[in-house]
Amino acid sequence: MTNKELLTLAFALGNMKHIKRSWVALGFRNAQNLAEHSYRVAVLALLIALHLSECGEEVDMAKILTMALLHDVGELLTGDLHNLQKAFVDRDELKAFGVLVKDQSLKDVYAEYTVGESLEAKVVDDADRLEALMTMVENYDDNKDLFSFFLGDKDNPKLSKIKLDITRSLFKLLTTGQVKPIDWIIEGSKEIHE
């Protein structure tokens, strides 16, 4: 990648903060932008990968973080669509990614992510789904019906796409209310005052 291509990509990626997620169309008042979403997907992917590593799995952390940070870059050109919109709109995120990203090694990592077969791709895909659920939990009062639809019953195809046991466990903690968005403040306060 040339210096010019590097800076051009950096400016493009900076614009992720201006692209709202499709949650806006679903009635969420505090819809994230692509940058916020990608950052939390990267953090979740890192935490899941660290857990897997502690359990003896060999994971490529650099690849996971690269995939996570870039997994929605194509949406700079295509926009973010929710599932109903996707049924009516044909878009080529791989092509959009290629228009924005000139570096072949980044294209290769993104292609691996889209295939979804490597452990690293599964970690990032699960982190992406987990981040969506966390957003719903945080915005539960905005749209309880969507939360119920997303979770549905145990055979819900959205949940069946989770690939890793650790992510299934995390989903269960969230969906049963065992972990709430404010727990980090409560637990931190307890620790400080002990």
C-alpha positions in Angstrom: 0.0 0.0 0.0 1.4 3.4 -1.0 1.5 6.3 1.5 -1.3 8.0 -0.5 -3.4 4.8 -0.4 -2.8 4.5 3.4 -4.0 8.1 4.0 -6.9 7.8 1.6 -8.1 4.6 3.5 -7.6 6.3 6.8 -9.8 9.2 5.8 -12.4 6.7 4.5 -12.3 4.7 7.7 -12.8 7.9 9.7 -16.1 8.4 7.9 -17.4 5.3 9.5 -18.4 7.6 12.4 -20.9 9.3 10.0 -22.7 6.1 8.9 -25.6 5.2 11.2 -26.4 1.6 11.8 -29.8 0.3 10.6 -31.1 0.4 14.2 -32.4 3.9 13.4 -34.9 2.5 11.0 -36.0 0.1 13.8 -36.9 2.8 16.2 -33.7 2.9 18.3 -33.1 6.5 19.5 -29.4 5.9 20.3 -28.4 4.0 17.2 -24.7 3.5 16.9 -22.5 4.5 13.9 -20.3 2.0 12.1 -17.2 3.1 14.0 -18.8 2.5 17.4 -20.1 -0.8 16.3 -16.7 -1.9 14.8 -14.8 -0.9 17.9 -17.0 -2.9 20.2 -16.9 -5.9 17.8 -13.1 -5.7 17.9 -13.1 -5.6 21.8 -15.5 -8.5 22.0 -13.5 -10.5 19.4 -10.4 -9.8 21.4 -12.0 -11.0 24.7 -13.4 -14.1 23.1 -10.1 -14.9 21.5 -8.3 -14.4 24.8 -10.8 -16.8 26.4 -10.2 -19.4 23.6 -6.4 -19.0 24.0 -6.7 -19.6 27.7 -8.6 -22.8 26.9 -5.7 -24.0 24.7 -6.9 -22.9 21.3 -4.4 -21.4 18.9 -5.8 -18.1 17.6 -4.2 -15.4 15.5 -5.0 -12.2 17.5 -3.7 -9.8 14.8 -5.9 -11.4 12.2 -8.9 -11.3 14.5 -8.5 -7.6 15.3 -7.9 -6.9 11.6 -11.1 -8.7 10.7 -13.1 -7.1 13.4 -12.0 -3.6 12.7 -12.6 -3.9 9.0 -15.6 -6.3 8.9 -18.1 -3.6 7.9 -15.8 -1.3 5.9 -17.8 -2.1 2.7 -20.9 -0.5 4.4 -19.2 2.9 3.9 -20.4 2.5 0.3 -23.3 0.2 0.7 -24.8 1.4 3.9 -25.9 -0.7 6.8 -29.1 -2.7 6.2 -31.2 -4.7 8.6 -32.4 -8.2 7.7 -35.7 -7.1 6.1 -33.9 -4.5 3.9 -31.3 -7.2 2.9 -34.2 -9.3 1.4 -34.8 -6.5 -1.1 -31.4 -5.0 -1.8 -28.6 -6.7 -3.6 -25.2 -5.3 -2.5 -21.7 -6.4 -3.0 -19.7 -5.6 0.2 -16.7 -7.5 -1.1 -16.6 -5.3 -4.2 -17.1 -2.2 -2.0 -14.3 -3.3 0.3 -12.0 -3.7 -2.7 -12.8 -0.2 -3.9 -11.8 1.3 -0.6 -8.9 -1.1 0.4 -6.0 -1.5 -2.0 -3.8 -3.6 0.2 -3.9 -7.3 -0.8 -3.1 -8.6 2.6 -6.1 -6.8 4.0 -8.3 -8.0 1.1 -7.2 -11.6 1.9 -8.1 -11.3 5.6 -11.5 -9.8 4.6 -12.1 -12.6 2.1 -11.3 -15.1 4.8 -13.8 -13.4 7.1 -16.5 -13.5 4.4 -16.0 -17.3 3.8 -16.4 -17.7 7.6 -14.7 -21.1 8.0 -11.5 -20.2 10.0 -11.6 -19.9 13.8 -10.7 -16.3 13.5 -13.7 -15.6 11.2 -16.0 -17.5 13.5 -14.8 -15.4 16.5 -15.4 -12.1 14.6 -18.8 -13.3 13.3 -19.9 -14.3 16.8 -18.6 -11.0 18.2 -20.7 -9.2 15.6 -23.8 -11.0 16.6 -23.1 -10.6 20.3 -22.6 -6.9 19.8 -26.0 -6.6 18.2 -27.6 -8.4 21.2 -25.7 -6.1 23.6 -27.1 -3.1 21.6 -30.6 -4.5 22.0 -30.2 -5.0 25.7 -28.9 -1.5 26.1 -31.9 -0.1 24.1 -34.5 -2.6 25.4 -37.0 0.1 26.4 -36.9 1.5 22.8 -38.2 -1.6 21.2 -39.2 -4.6 23.4 -40.9 -6.3 20.5 -37.7 -6.3 18.4 -35.8 -7.9 21.3 -38.5 -10.6 21.5 -38.3 -11.1 17.7 -34.5 -11.3 17.7 -34.5 -13.9 20.5 -37.6 -15.8 19.5 -37.6 -19.4 20.5 -34.7 -21.8 20.8 -34.9 -22.6 17.1 -34.6 -19.0 16.0 -32.2 -18.9 13.0 -30.5 -15.8 14.3 -29.3 -17.6 17.4 -28.5 -20.8 15.6 -25.9 -18.9 13.6 -23.7 -18.6 16.7 -20.7 -20.8 16.1 -18.7 -21.0 19.4 -19.7 -22.4 22.8 -18.3 -19.3 24.6 -20.5 -17.0 22.6 -23.6 -19.2 23.3 -22.8 -18.9 27.0 -22.4 -15.1 26.7 -25.8 -14.9 24.8 -27.4 -16.9 27.6 -26.0 -14.5 30.3 -27.5 -11.6 28.4 -30.8 -13.1 27.5 -31.6 -14.3 31.0 -30.7 -11.0 32.6 -27.7 -12.4 34.5 -25.6 -9.5 33.2 -26.9 -6.0 32.7 -25.4 -2.9 31.0 -24.9 -1.2 34.4 -23.1 -4.1 36.1 -19.7 -2.7 35.4 -20.5 0.4 37.5 -22.1 -1.5 40.3 -19.2 -4.0 40.5 -16.6 -1.3 40.3 -18.3 0.8 43.0 -18.3 -2.3 45.3 -14.6 -2.9 44.8 -13.7 0.8 45.4 -15.7 0.9 48.7 -14.4 -2.4 50.1 
